């Protein structure tokens, strides 16, 4: 049972850090620190978007439309933290 907990926690940790990289990279692109025209930056950005868009799209349908500000990453980020730090330990009796 503890092995299942460890695997689920690892998956949520990986998702957490992928989202951190995506959020920081979006800031760097928006403030002009990174250039989307560079092939490496474009490849990383497109790869991160391909990974995260299937998660963000259903959340965007639920959340209200706040056109200039995308709240889907924040909502998913909070859900991952709640799952990883509160629900998962409680379900496996580690709290």
N, CA, C and O atoms as CSV, one atom per row, in Angstrom:
chain,resi,resn,atom,element,x,y,z
A,1,UNK,N,N,0.823,-1.194,0.000
A,1,UNK,CA,C,0.000,0.000,0.000
A,1,UNK,C,C,0.866,1.257,0.000
A,1,UNK,O,O,0.529,2.260,-0.629
A,2,UNK,N,N,1.980,1.184,0.713
A,2,UNK,CA,C,2.879,2.325,0.772
A,2,UNK,C,C,3.532,2.587,-0.585
A,2,UNK,O,O,3.858,3.729,-0.910
A,3,UNK,N,N,3.723,1.527,-1.376
A,3,UNK,CA,C,4.297,1.696,-2.710
A,3,UNK,C,C,3.353,2.490,-3.610
A,3,UNK,O,O,3.806,3.321,-4.397
A,4,UNK,N,N,2.054,2.246,-3.503
A,4,UNK,CA,C,1.070,2.996,-4.297
A,4,UNK,C,C,1.095,4.457,-3.892
A,4,UNK,O,O,1.035,5.347,-4.740
A,5,UNK,N,N,1.185,4.702,-2.590
A,5,UNK,CA,C,1.277,6.086,-2.099
A,5,UNK,C,C,2.508,6.774,-2.676
A,5,UNK,O,O,2.424,7.911,-3.142
A,6,UNK,N,N,3.647,6.091,-2.647
A,6,UNK,CA,C,4.888,6.678,-3.155
A,6,UNK,C,C,4.796,6.980,-4.649
A,6,UNK,O,O,5.279,8.018,-5.100
A,7,UNK,N,N,4.185,6.090,-5.415
A,7,UNK,CA,C,4.039,6.307,-6.855
A,7,UNK,C,C,3.129,7.496,-7.124
A,7,UNK,O,O,3.453,8.346,-7.953
A,8,UNK,N,N,1.995,7.569,-6.435
A,8,UNK,CA,C,1.074,8.692,-6.627
A,8,UNK,C,C,1.711,10.012,-6.208
A,8,UNK,O,O,1.533,11.027,-6.881
A,9,UNK,N,N,2.446,10.004,-5.111
A,9,UNK,CA,C,3.125,11.211,-4.652
A,9,UNK,C,C,4.191,11.638,-5.652
A,9,UNK,O,O,4.349,12.830,-5.914
A,10,UNK,N,N,4.921,10.683,-6.210
A,10,UNK,CA,C,5.928,10.996,-7.216
A,10,UNK,C,C,5.292,11.622,-8.457
A,10,UNK,O,O,5.812,12.600,-8.992
A,11,UNK,N,N,4.181,11.068,-8.911
A,11,UNK,CA,C,3.493,11.622,-10.084
A,11,UNK,C,C,3.000,13.045,-9.822
A,11,UNK,O,O,3.112,13.914,-10.686
A,12,UNK,N,N,2.457,13.277,-8.632
A,12,UNK,CA,C,2.008,14.627,-8.293
A,12,UNK,C,C,3.180,15.590,-8.136
A,12,UNK,O,O,3.061,16.765,-8.483
A,13,UNK,N,N,4.307,15.113,-7.620
A,13,UNK,CA,C,5.505,15.956,-7.528
A,13,UNK,C,C,6.031,16.330,-8.912
A,13,UNK,O,O,6.419,17.475,-9.142
A,14,UNK,N,N,6.043,15.376,-9.823
A,14,UNK,CA,C,6.491,15.651,-11.190
A,14,UNK,C,C,5.566,16.668,-11.850
A,14,UNK,O,O,6.033,17.609,-12.491
A,15,UNK,N,N,4.257,16.482,-11.694
A,15,UNK,CA,C,3.298,17.446,-12.256
A,15,UNK,C,C,3.500,18.830,-11.648
A,15,UNK,O,O,3.419,19.840,-12.348
A,16,UNK,N,N,3.761,18.874,-10.352
A,16,UNK,CA,C,4.011,20.139,-9.652
A,16,UNK,C,C,5.209,20.867,-10.261
A,16,UNK,O,O,5.120,22.059,-10.559
A,17,UNK,N,N,6.318,20.170,-10.447
A,17,UNK,CA,C,7.512,20.819,-10.976
A,17,UNK,C,C,7.388,21.161,-12.452
A,17,UNK,O,O,7.948,22.165,-12.893
A,18,UNK,N,N,6.669,20.353,-13.231
A,18,UNK,CA,C,6.419,20.705,-14.633
A,18,UNK,C,C,5.607,21.991,-14.700
A,18,UNK,O,O,5.871,22.848,-15.542
A,19,UNK,N,N,4.622,22.130,-13.820
A,19,UNK,CA,C,3.824,23.358,-13.802
A,19,UNK,C,C,4.650,24.551,-13.350
A,19,UNK,O,O,4.464,25.651,-13.871
A,20,UNK,N,N,5.554,24.369,-12.399
A,20,UNK,CA,C,6.431,25.459,-11.964
A,20,UNK,C,C,7.276,25.942,-13.145
A,20,UNK,O,O,7.395,27.145,-13.378
A,21,UNK,N,N,7.861,25.001,-13.886
A,21,UNK,CA,C,8.675,25.362,-15.051
A,21,UNK,C,C,7.819,26.093,-16.080
A,21,UNK,O,O,8.266,27.086,-16.655
A,22,UNK,N,N,6.606,25.625,-16.320
A,22,UNK,CA,C,5.715,26.252,-17.290
A,22,UNK,C,C,5.351,27.677,-16.871
A,22,UNK,O,O,5.350,28.588,-17.699
A,23,UNK,N,N,5.047,27.864,-15.605
A,23,UNK,CA,C,4.664,29.185,-15.106
A,23,UNK,C,C,5.843,30.153,-15.203
A,23,UNK,O,O,5.681,31.277,-15.681
A,24,UNK,N,N,7.020,29.731,-14.758
A,24,UNK,CA,C,8.191,30.605,-14.816
A,24,UNK,C,C,8.564,30.910,-16.263
A,24,UNK,O,O,8.922,32.041,-16.590
A,25,UNK,N,N,8.482,29.909,-17.121
A,25,UNK,CA,C,8.816,30.137,-18.525
A,25,UNK,C,C,7.827,31.093,-19.180
A,25,UNK,O,O,8.222,31.898,-20.023
A,26,UNK,N,N,6.560,31.023,-18.815
A,26,UNK,CA,C,5.588,31.958,-19.389
A,26,UNK,C,C,5.897,33.381,-18.960
A,26,UNK,O,O,5.750,34.308,-19.757
A,27,UNK,N,N,6.326,33.578,-17.704
A,27,UNK,CA,C,6.716,34.911,-17.253
A,27,UNK,C,C,7.932,35.403,-18.038
A,27,UNK,O,O,7.966,36.550,-18.485
A,28,UNK,N,N,8.925,34.535,-18.202
A,28,UNK,CA,C,10.135,34.925,-18.912
A,28,UNK,C,C,9.846,35.260,-20.372
A,28,UNK,O,O,10.455,36.174,-20.929
A,29,UNK,N,N,8.933,34.538,-20.988
A,29,UNK,CA,C,8.547,34.854,-22.369
A,29,UNK,C,C,7.786,36.179,-22.434
A,29,UNK,O,O,8.032,36.989,-23.328
A,30,UNK,N,N,6.873,36.403,-21.504
A,30,UNK,CA,C,6.081,37.632,-21.524
A,30,UNK,C,C,6.905,38.872,-21.233
A,30,UNK,O,O,6.610,39.946,-21.758
A,31,UNK,N,N,7.935,38.744,-20.402
A,31,UNK,CA,C,8.773,39.903,-20.083
A,31,UNK,C,C,9.957,40.044,-21.025
A,31,UNK,O,O,10.792,40.928,-20.833
A,32,UNK,N,N,10.045,39.203,-22.027
A,32,UNK,CA,C,11.079,39.334,-23.046
A,32,UNK,C,C,12.445,38.817,-22.648
A,32,UNK,O,O,13.426,39.099,-23.336
A,33,UNK,N,N,12.540,38.076,-21.570
A,33,UNK,CA,C,13.821,37.508,-21.162
A,33,UNK,C,C,14.193,36.348,-22.089
A,33,UNK,O,O,15.352,36.193,-22.474
A,34,UNK,N,N,13.194,35.541,-22.439
A,34,UNK,CA,C,13.384,34.460,-23.403
A,34,UNK,C,C,12.749,34.857,-24.725
A,34,UNK,O,O,11.769,35.600,-24.760
A,35,UNK,N,N,13.320,34.352,-25.808
A,35,UNK,CA,C,12.822,34.653,-27.144
A,35,UNK,C,C,12.191,33.403,-27.732
A,35,UNK,O,O,12.850,32.371,-27.858
A,36,UNK,N,N,10.916,33.491,-28.093
A,36,UNK,CA,C,10.202,32.341,-28.654
A,36,UNK,C,C,10.781,31.935,-30.007
A,36,UNK,O,O,10.560,30.812,-30.461
A,37,UNK,N,N,11.508,32.822,-30.643
A,37,UNK,CA,C,12.103,32.518,-31.950
A,37,UNK,C,C,13.260,31.533,-31.868
A,37,UNK,O,O,13.640,30.951,-32.885
A,38,UNK,N,N,13.823,31.334,-30.697
A,38,UNK,CA,C,14.918,30.370,-30.557
A,38,UNK,C,C,14.351,28.949,-30.584
A,38,UNK,O,O,13.360,28.662,-29.912
A,39,UNK,N,N,14.978,28.062,-31.359
A,39,UNK,CA,C,14.425,26.705,-31.493
A,39,UNK,C,C,14.331,25.934,-30.167
A,39,UNK,O,O,13.368,25.198,-29.949
A,40,UNK,N,N,15.316,26.096,-29.289
A,40,UNK,CA,C,15.280,25.380,-28.016
A,40,UNK,C,C,14.129,25.870,-27.143
A,40,UNK,O,O,13.399,25.070,-26.559
A,41,UNK,N,N,13.977,27.176,-27.062
A,41,UNK,CA,C,12.898,27.757,-26.258
A,41,UNK,C,C,11.550,27.342,-26.832
A,41,UNK,O,O,10.649,26.957,-26.087
A,42,UNK,N,N,11.409,27.416,-28.141
A,42,UNK,CA,C,10.152,27.037,-28.786
A,42,UNK,C,C,9.837,25.565,-28.535
A,42,UNK,O,O,8.687,25.217,-28.265
A,43,UNK,N,N,10.850,24.696,-28.622
A,43,UNK,CA,C,10.632,23.269,-28.397
A,43,UNK,C,C,10.197,22.961,-26.977
A,43,UNK,O,O,9.275,22.176,-26.759
A,44,UNK,N,N,10.870,23.586,-26.001
A,44,UNK,CA,C,10.501,23.364,-24.600
A,44,UNK,C,C,9.098,23.893,-24.337
A,44,UNK,O,O,8.288,23.224,-23.695
A,45,UNK,N,N,8.809,25.100,-24.835
A,45,UNK,CA,C,7.504,25.720,-24.603
A,45,UNK,C,C,6.382,24.900,-25.233
A,45,UNK,O,O,5.347,24.670,-24.608
A,46,UNK,N,N,6.592,24.463,-26.470
A,46,UNK,CA,C,5.566,23.657,-27.139
A,46,UNK,C,C,5.369,22.314,-26.436
A,46,UNK,O,O,4.242,21.834,-26.319
A,47,UNK,N,N,6.464,21.707,-25.967
A,47,UNK,CA,C,6.353,20.442,-25.241
A,47,UNK,C,C,5.588,20.593,-23.938
A,47,UNK,O,O,4.749,19.758,-23.602
A,48,UNK,N,N,5.880,21.664,-23.202
A,48,UNK,CA,C,5.160,21.908,-21.954
A,48,UNK,C,C,3.677,22.164,-22.222
A,48,UNK,O,O,2.818,21.687,-21.480
A,49,UNK,N,N,3.379,22.912,-23.277
A,49,UNK,CA,C,1.982,23.171,-23.610
A,49,UNK,C,C,1.261,21.892,-24.008
A,49,UNK,O,O,0.100,21.703,-23.644
A,50,UNK,N,N,1.931,21.006,-24.754
A,50,UNK,CA,C,1.303,19.735,-25.122
A,50,UNK,C,C,1.025,18.860,-23.902
A,50,UNK,O,O,0.041,18.121,-23.870
A,51,UNK,N,N,1.890,18.950,-22.907
A,51,UNK,CA,C,1.674,18.180,-21.684
A,51,UNK,C,C,0.533,18.748,-20.840
A,51,UNK,O,O,-0.259,17.992,-20.277
A,52,UNK,N,N,0.447,20.077,-20.751
A,52,UNK,CA,C,-0.460,20.698,-19.787
A,52,UNK,C,C,-1.815,21.133,-20.355
A,52,UNK,O,O,-2.777,21.262,-19.597
A,53,UNK,N,N,-1.912,21.357,-21.639
A,53,UNK,CA,C,-3.192,21.797,-22.213
A,53,UNK,C,C,-4.320,20.797,-21.997
A,53,UNK,O,O,-5.441,21.231,-21.732
A,54,UNK,N,N,-4.098,19.468,-22.092
A,54,UNK,CA,C,-5.203,18.544,-21.800
A,54,UNK,C,C,-5.706,18.646,-20.357
A,54,UNK,O,O,-6.847,18.281,-20.071
A,55,UNK,N,N,-4.871,19.133,-19.462
A,55,UNK,CA,C,-5.297,19.325,-18.077
A,55,UNK,C,C,-6.000,20.670,-17.921
A,55,UNK,O,O,-7.000,20.770,-17.210
A,56,UNK,N,N,-5.479,21.703,-18.582
A,56,UNK,CA,C,-6.036,23.052,-18.445
A,56,UNK,C,C,-7.380,23.224,-19.145
A,56,UNK,O,O,-8.236,23.957,-18.651
A,57,UNK,N,N,-7.582,22.569,-20.275
A,57,UNK,CA,C,-8.787,22.798,-21.084
A,57,UNK,C,C,-10.080,22.506,-20.333
A,57,UNK,O,O,-10.975,23.350,-20.366
A,58,UNK,N,N,-10.240,21.356,-19.652
A,58,UNK,CA,C,-11.491,21.137,-18.906
A,58,UNK,C,C,-11.684,22.141,-17.769
A,58,UNK,O,O,-12.812,22.523,-17.459
A,59,UNK,N,N,-10.586,22.563,-17.154
A,59,UNK,CA,C,-10.685,23.535,-16.067
A,59,UNK,C,C,-11.134,24.889,-16.610
A,59,UNK,O,O,-11.906,25.593,-15.960
A,60,UNK,N,N,-10.654,25.255,-17.798
A,60,UNK,CA,C,-11.068,26.529,-18.417
A,60,UNK,C,C,-12.567,26.548,-18.723
A,60,UNK,O,O,-13.200,27.602,-18.673
A,61,UNK,N,N,-13.131,25.377,-19.041
A,61,UNK,CA,C,-14.572,25.314,-19.303
A,61,UNK,C,C,-15.384,25.580,-18.046
A,61,UNK,O,O,-16.491,26.113,-18.120
A,62,UNK,N,N,-14.841,25.213,-16.898
A,62,UNK,CA,C,-15.552,25.372,-15.628
A,62,UNK,C,C,-15.406,26.792,-15.083
A,62,UNK,O,O,-16.371,27.376,-14.590
A,63,UNK,N,N,-14.199,27.342,-15.174
A,63,UNK,CA,C,-13.924,28.665,-14.603
A,63,UNK,C,C,-14.551,29.771,-15.441
A,63,UNK,O,O,-14.759,29.593,-16.641
A,64,UNK,N,N,-14.857,30.919,-14.821
A,64,UNK,CA,C,-15.362,32.050,-15.599
A,64,UNK,C,C,-14.272,32.606,-16.516
A,64,UNK,O,O,-13.077,32.455,-16.260
A,65,UNK,N,N,-14.723,33.249,-17.587
A,65,UNK,CA,C,-13.785,33.804,-18.567
A,65,UNK,C,C,-13.213,35.120,-18.053
A,65,UNK,O,O,-13.918,36.127,-17.986
A,66,UNK,N,N,-11.956,35.106,-17.699
A,66,UNK,CA,C,-11.237,36.322,-17.315
A,66,UNK,C,C,-10.171,36.526,-18.388
A,66,UNK,O,O,-9.003,36.192,-18.191
A,67,UNK,N,N,-10.584,37.072,-19.506
A,67,UNK,CA,C,-9.825,37.076,-20.745
A,67,UNK,C,C,-8.320,37.377,-20.617
A,67,UNK,O,O,-7.529,36.565,-21.097
A,68,UNK,N,N,-7.885,38.448,-20.026
A,68,UNK,CA,C,-6.430,38.652,-20.042
A,68,UNK,C,C,-5.683,37.761,-19.039
A,68,UNK,O,O,-4.477,37.551,-19.172
A,69,UNK,N,N,-6.393,37.245,-18.048
A,69,UNK,CA,C,-5.756,36.445,-17.004
A,69,UNK,C,C,-6.299,35.024,-17.054
A,69,UNK,O,O,-7.504,34.806,-16.922
A,70,UNK,N,N,-5.407,34.065,-17.245
A,70,UNK,CA,C,-5.798,32.661,-17.304
A,70,UNK,C,C,-5.686,32.060,-15.903
A,70,UNK,O,O,-4.587,31.935,-15.362
A,71,UNK,N,N,-6.816,31.692,-15.324
A,71,UNK,CA,C,-6.834,31.153,-13.972
A,71,UNK,C,C,-6.720,29.631,-13.920
A,71,UNK,O,O,-6.600,29.061,-12.835
A,72,UNK,N,N,-6.754,28.967,-15.073
A,72,UNK,CA,C,-6.690,27.506,-15.100
A,72,UNK,C,C,-5.387,26.969,-14.490
A,72,UNK,O,O,-5.450,26.030,-13.696
A,73,UNK,N,N,-4.212,27.521,-14.822
A,73,UNK,CA,C,-2.996,26.996,-14.189
A,73,UNK,C,C,-3.016,27.151,-12.668
A,73,UNK,O,O,-2.555,26.259,-11.956
A,74,UNK,N,N,-3.533,28.247,-12.169
A,74,UNK,CA,C,-3.605,28.464,-10.728
A,74,UNK,C,C,-4.534,27.436,-10.074
A,74,UNK,O,O,-4.205,26.876,-9.029
A,75,UNK,N,N,-5.682,27.193,-10.686
A,75,UNK,CA,C,-6.634,26.230,-10.139
A,75,UNK,C,C,-6.048,24.819,-10.130
A,75,UNK,O,O,-6.195,24.097,-9.144
A,76,UNK,N,N,-5.391,24.422,-11.208
A,76,UNK,CA,C,-4.787,23.095,-11.276
A,76,UNK,C,C,-3.635,22.990,-10.281
A,76,UNK,O,O,-3.458,21.957,-9.635
A,77,UNK,N,N,-2.864,24.048,-10.162
A,77,UNK,CA,C,-1.748,24.086,-9.220
A,77,UNK,C,C,-2.238,23.887,-7.787
A,77,UNK,O,O,-1.650,23.115,-7.030
A,78,UNK,N,N,-3.301,24.576,-7.418
A,78,UNK,CA,C,-3.873,24.435,-6.079
A,78,UNK,C,C,-4.419,23.017,-5.874
A,78,UNK,O,O,-4.248,22.438,-4.801
A,79,UNK,N,N,-5.069,22.462,-6.887
A,79,UNK,CA,C,-5.589,21.086,-6.783
A,79,UNK,C,C,-4.462,20.077,-6.569
A,79,UNK,O,O,-4.603,19.153,-5.768
A,80,UNK,N,N,-3.349,20.247,-7.277
A,80,UNK,CA,C,-2.221,19.331,-7.117
A,80,UNK,C,C,-1.661,19.432,-5.700
A,80,UNK,O,O,-1.346,18.413,-5.085
A,81,UNK,N,N,-1.537,20.639,-5.184
A,81,UNK,CA,C,-1.016,20.816,-3.823
A,81,UNK,C,C,-1.955,20.178,-2.800
A,81,UNK,O,O,-1.500,19.514,-1.868
A,82,UNK,N,N,-3.259,20.377,-2.972
A,82,UNK,CA,C,-4.225,19.788,-2.042
A,82,UNK,C,C,-4.179,18.262,-2.121
A,82,UNK,O,O,-4.185,17.588,-1.092
A,83,UNK,N,N,-4.134,17.721,-3.329
A,83,UNK,CA,C,-4.060,16.268,-3.479
A,83,UNK,C,C,-2.790,15.707,-2.855
A,83,UNK,O,O,-2.832,14.717,-2.125
A,84,UNK,N,N,-1.664,16.344,-3.145
A,84,UNK,CA,C,-0.367,15.839,-2.706
A,84,UNK,C,C,-0.153,15.969,-1.203
A,84,UNK,O,O,0.363,15.051,-0.565
A,85,UNK,N,N,-0.546,17.099,-0.641
A,85,UNK,CA,C,-0.196,17.390,0.748
A,85,UNK,C,C,-1.301,17.104,1.758
A,85,UNK,O,O,-1.020,16.952,2.946
A,86,UNK,N,N,-2.550,17.027,1.311
A,86,UNK,CA,C,-3.644,16.841,2.264
A,86,UNK,C,C,-4.387,15.523,2.020
A,86,UNK,O,O,-4.450,14.675,2.911
A,87,UNK,N,N,-4.946,15.348,0.825
A,87,UNK,CA,C,-5.788,14.187,0.569
A,87,UNK,C,C,-5.025,12.868,0.527
A,87,UNK,O,O,-5.450,11.882,1.130
A,88,UNK,N,N,-3.903,12.847,-0.182
A,88,UNK,CA,C,-3.151,11.601,-0.320
A,88,UNK,C,C,-2.663,11.052,1.019
A,88,UNK,O,O,-2.862,9.867,1.289
A,89,UNK,N,N,-2.032,11.868,1.868
A,89,UNK,CA,C,-1.629,11.323,3.186
A,89,UNK,C,C,-2.815,10.890,4.037
A,89,UNK,O,O,-2.728,9.910,4.778
A,90,UNK,N,N,-3.927,11.621,3.933
A,90,UNK,CA,C,-5.107,11.270,4.724
A,90,UNK,C,C,-5.693,9.929,4.243
A,90,UNK,O,O,-6.060,9.087,5.063
A,91,UNK,N,N,-5.781,9.732,2.934
A,91,UNK,CA,C,-6.324,8.493,2.403
A,91,UNK,C,C,-5.489,7.279,2.768
A,91,UNK,O,O,-6.032,6.194,2.982
A,92,UNK,N,N,-4.167,7.449,2.841
A,92,UNK,CA,C,-3.291,6.338,3.150
A,92,UNK,C,C,-2.951,6.253,4.641
A,92,UNK,O,O,-2.098,5.458,5.036
A,93,UNK,N,N,-3.603,7.056,5.457
A,93,UNK,CA,C,-3.426,6.985,6.900
A,93,UNK,C,C,-2.072,7.441,7.397
A,93,UNK,O,O,-1.588,6.959,8.420
A,94,UNK,N,N,-1.462,8.362,6.684
A,94,UNK,CA,C,-0.144,8.845,7.085
A,94,UNK,C,C,-0.215,10.138,7.863
A,94,UNK,O,O,0.819,10.722,8.189
A,95,UNK,N,N,-1.394,10.589,8.162
A,95,UNK,CA,C,-1.572,11.815,8.946
A,95,UNK,C,C,-2.221,11.498,10.237
A,95,UNK,O,O,-2.461,12.395,11.044
